[in-house]
Amino acid sequence: MSQVQPLVQEIVIPDRVKADNPRQSLAAEVAERSGTELNRCYQCRSCGNGCPFVQAMDYTPNQVIRLVQFGLRQEVLTCKTIWVCVGCHTCSSQCPMGIDLAAVMDTLRLMAVEAGVVIGKPNIIDFHEEVLRSLEKYGRAHKLGIMLGYKRQTGRWLKDLDLGLRMLAKRKLDLIPSRVRDANKEIADLFTCYWRESA
Amino acid sequence: MSDVKPQDFSYFPGCSLATTAAESNRSLMQAARILGLNLIELEDWNCCGSSSAQTMCRNLSLGMAARNLSLAPAGRPLVAMCPRCLHYLRSAQQCLQADPKTRAALEEKWGRPISTDLEIIHFMEVLVRYGLDRLKANARRSLKGLRFVPYYGCTLARPPRLAKETYFQGEMEHILTALGAEAVPDALMYRCCGSFLSATDPEIVTPLVQEIIGSAVAAKADCLVTACAMCQLNLEIRNTNRAKIPIFHFSEILALALGADDYEEWFVRHLVDPRPVIQKLSKAA
C-alpha cells in the first residue's frame, strides 16, 4: 500500500509580501525625468485648446498626461503627439497648474527612442537623424544635405521640389557646407549615444 | 574685466544665420558696426545641437552646446541672435552649473575651461543696455509710415525652464517705434511658426502660417518683423495666401534705420520681395 499523499501541502508563508512589480510607476518616472509635477493636472484642457498643432495629434496634450498617469506605457510612447510637438511651450505657458508639458513631451520622446518602440511619426525621427548625420560630419547643419538625405529616406523626391529650386536660386541653400575645423576630433566624439546603434 | 572694452562681445551666429539667413547676419553686422558694438565671431563654433540633438540624446545635446561655451573667452558676454541657439546655450550652462562632474569631464576632454558664469544674452539685450536714446541718436533713415507686426514666435518669450532669464516681450516695439515705425500688435505675434514641421510635414504648417499672415494682413500691416531666422523662413516659404507680405529679420529693419546702404544685397535673398515696401518708405520720407 502506497503512502497516502497529504491532501494539503505545507504552505510556506513569507514573512513579508513582495510587490509583483517593483518598477517605478510611469508617472513617477516621467515626473522625475522631466522635472515637472504632472500629477497636478486636473484635465482643464487649456493645453490642448491652445496647441497650434493639436489637429495633427492623435491625443491632446492633456490626454497624454492621462495616459502617463494610467501607466499606459506602450500607448503613450508610440503615439504621434509626442513627435508632432515642436516644443513651442504654448501649453506650458497656459497651464494653470504650472505643468511644463513641453518638458513632458521631451521626456517621452527620449523614452520612446531609448525603449526602441515603433515611432508614431517615423518621418520626424528620420528627419532628426538626418540632421544629426550632418552635425556629426560637419559640426554644423548643412540644410541642403539634410533635405536631400531626408528625401532619400522618405522617397518623396517631388515634394517641395519647386520650393527647393527657388531657395537654391536665392542662394539660401549652400552647396558647400559650412563646417567646424576639427569636426572629426571634437564633434564626432560626442556621437556615442544609443541611437547610433539602433539607427 | 578692466582691459576688455565694454563694447566687445563674443558672437554666436548659429547655422541659420551662417547660411539660409545670411542676410540677417550681414545686416546685424552692419547695425553693430554703426553702433560701435564689436561682435567677435566665436572661433570655430559648432551647431547648438538644436531640437534634433535634444530629441535623440541628452548627452549629445549638452555636449554640442557646451563645446561652444568652452570656446568663449571669459570676460565678455556671449551674444546670440537665434532664440533657439540662445535657449540651448543657456540650458547647457544651467546643466553644467548643477553638474560639476560632467563639466570637469568635458573640460578635460577639450583641454579648455568652461566658465559657468559666462553671460549669455540675446542681441536684443545688447540694445537694451545700449539705451534707446543713444540708439535714436544713431538713426539715419526714418521708419515713419512702416506698419509692422512684431513677430516673436515662441522661443524668445517662453521656455519655463529658463523662466528666471529675461525675455524680450515688447522690445522690438520699443526699438522700432523709437526709430519711427508703427507697431501693429493686434496680430498673432507669439503663434509658433511650425519649426521643423515645415520640413517634415508642410501640410500641418501651411494653415498655421496662413493664419499668422492672415492676421497681419487683416490688421493692415505692411510687413512682419521676426526675432528668429527660422520663423522668417517658415513664414515666407509656407505662405500660400494670395496676399504676400514681406517678412523682415529684425536686424534688417534696424540696420536700415541706422543707415546701412547694402540692403539690396539682403533683400534679393528674400522669397517675398520686400523692396516695394521699402520704396514706399523712401517715397514718404
Boltz contact constraints between the chains, C-beta under 6 A:
constraints:
  - contact:
      token1: [A, 52]
      token2: [B, 191]
      max_distance: 6.0
  - contact:
      token1: [A, 52]
      token2: [B, 192]
      max_distance: 6.0
  - contact:
      token1: [A, 52]
      token2: [B, 208]
      max_distance: 6.0
  - contact:
      token1: [A, 56]
      token2: [B, 204]
      max_distance: 6.0
  - contact:
      token1: [A, 86]
      token2: [B, 195]
      max_distance: 6.0
  - contact:
      token1: [A, 86]
      token2: [B, 197]
      max_distance: 6.0
  - contact:
      token1: [A, 88]
      token2: [B, 154]
      max_distance: 6.0
  - contact:
      token1: [A, 88]
      token2: [B, 192]
      max_distance: 6.0
  - contact:
      token1: [A, 89]
      token2: [B, 158]
      max_distance: 6.0
  - contact:
      token1: [A, 89]
      token2: [B, 159]
      max_distance: 6.0
  - contact:
      token1: [A, 92]
      token2: [B, 160]
      max_distance: 6.0
  - contact:
      token1: [A, 93]
      token2: [B, 158]
      max_distance: 6.0
  - contact:
      token1: [A, 100]
      token2: [B, 160]
      max_distance: 6.0
  - contact:
      token1: [A, 109]
      token2: [B, 55]
      max_distance: 6.0
  - contact:
      token1: [A, 123]
      token2: [B, 200]
      max_distance: 6.0
  - contact:
      token1: [A, 124]
      token2: [B, 200]
      max_distance: 6.0
  - contact:
      token1: [A, 127]
      token2: [B, 200]
      max_distance: 6.0
  - contact:
      token1: [A, 128]
      token2: [B, 52]
      max_distance: 6.0
  - contact:
      token1: [A, 128]
      token2: [B, 55]
      max_distance: 6.0
  - contact:
      token1: [A, 128]
      token2: [B, 56]
      max_distance: 6.0
  - contact:
      token1: [A, 131]
      token2: [B, 52]
      max_distance: 6.0
  - contact:
      token1: [A, 132]
      token2: [B, 52]
      max_distance: 6.0
  - contact:
      token1: [A, 135]
      token2: [B, 47]
      max_distance: 6.0
  - contact:
      token1: [A, 139]
      token2: [B, 46]
      max_distance: 6.0
  - contact:
      token1: [A, 140]
      token2: [B, 15]
      max_distance: 6.0
  - contact:
      token1: [A, 140]
      token2: [B, 47]
      max_distance: 6.0
  - contact:
      token1: [A, 141]
      token2: [B, 15]
      max_distance: 6.0
  - contact:
      token1: [A, 141]
      token2: [B, 47]
      max_distance: 6.0
  - contact:
      token1: [A, 163]
      token2: [B, 237]
      max_distance: 6.0
  - contact:
      token1: [A, 170]
      token2: [B, 269]
      max_distance: 6.0
  - contact:
      token1: [A, 172]
      token2: [B, 20]
      max_distance: 6.0
  - contact:
      token1: [A, 174]
      token2: [B, 19]
      max_distance: 6.0
  - contact:
      token1: [A, 178]
      token2: [B, 18]
      max_distance: 6.0
  - contact:
      token1: [A, 180]
      token2: [B, 44]
      max_distance: 6.0
  - contact:
      token1: [A, 180]
      token2: [B, 46]
      max_distance: 6.0
  - contact:
      token1: [A, 181]
      token2: [B, 44]
      max_distance: 6.0
  - contact:
      token1: [A, 187]
      token2: [B, 46]
      max_distance: 6.0
  - contact:
      token1: [A, 190]
      token2: [B, 60]
      max_distance: 6.0
  - contact:
      token1: [A, 190]
      token2: [B, 63]
      max_distance: 6.0
  - contact:
      token1: [A, 193]
      token2: [B, 57]
      max_distance: 6.0
  - contact:
      token1: [A, 193]
      token2: [B, 60]
      max_distance: 6.0
  - contact:
      token1: [A, 195]
      token2: [B, 56]
      max_distance: 6.0
  - contact:
      token1: [A, 195]
      token2: [B, 57]
      max_distance: 6.0
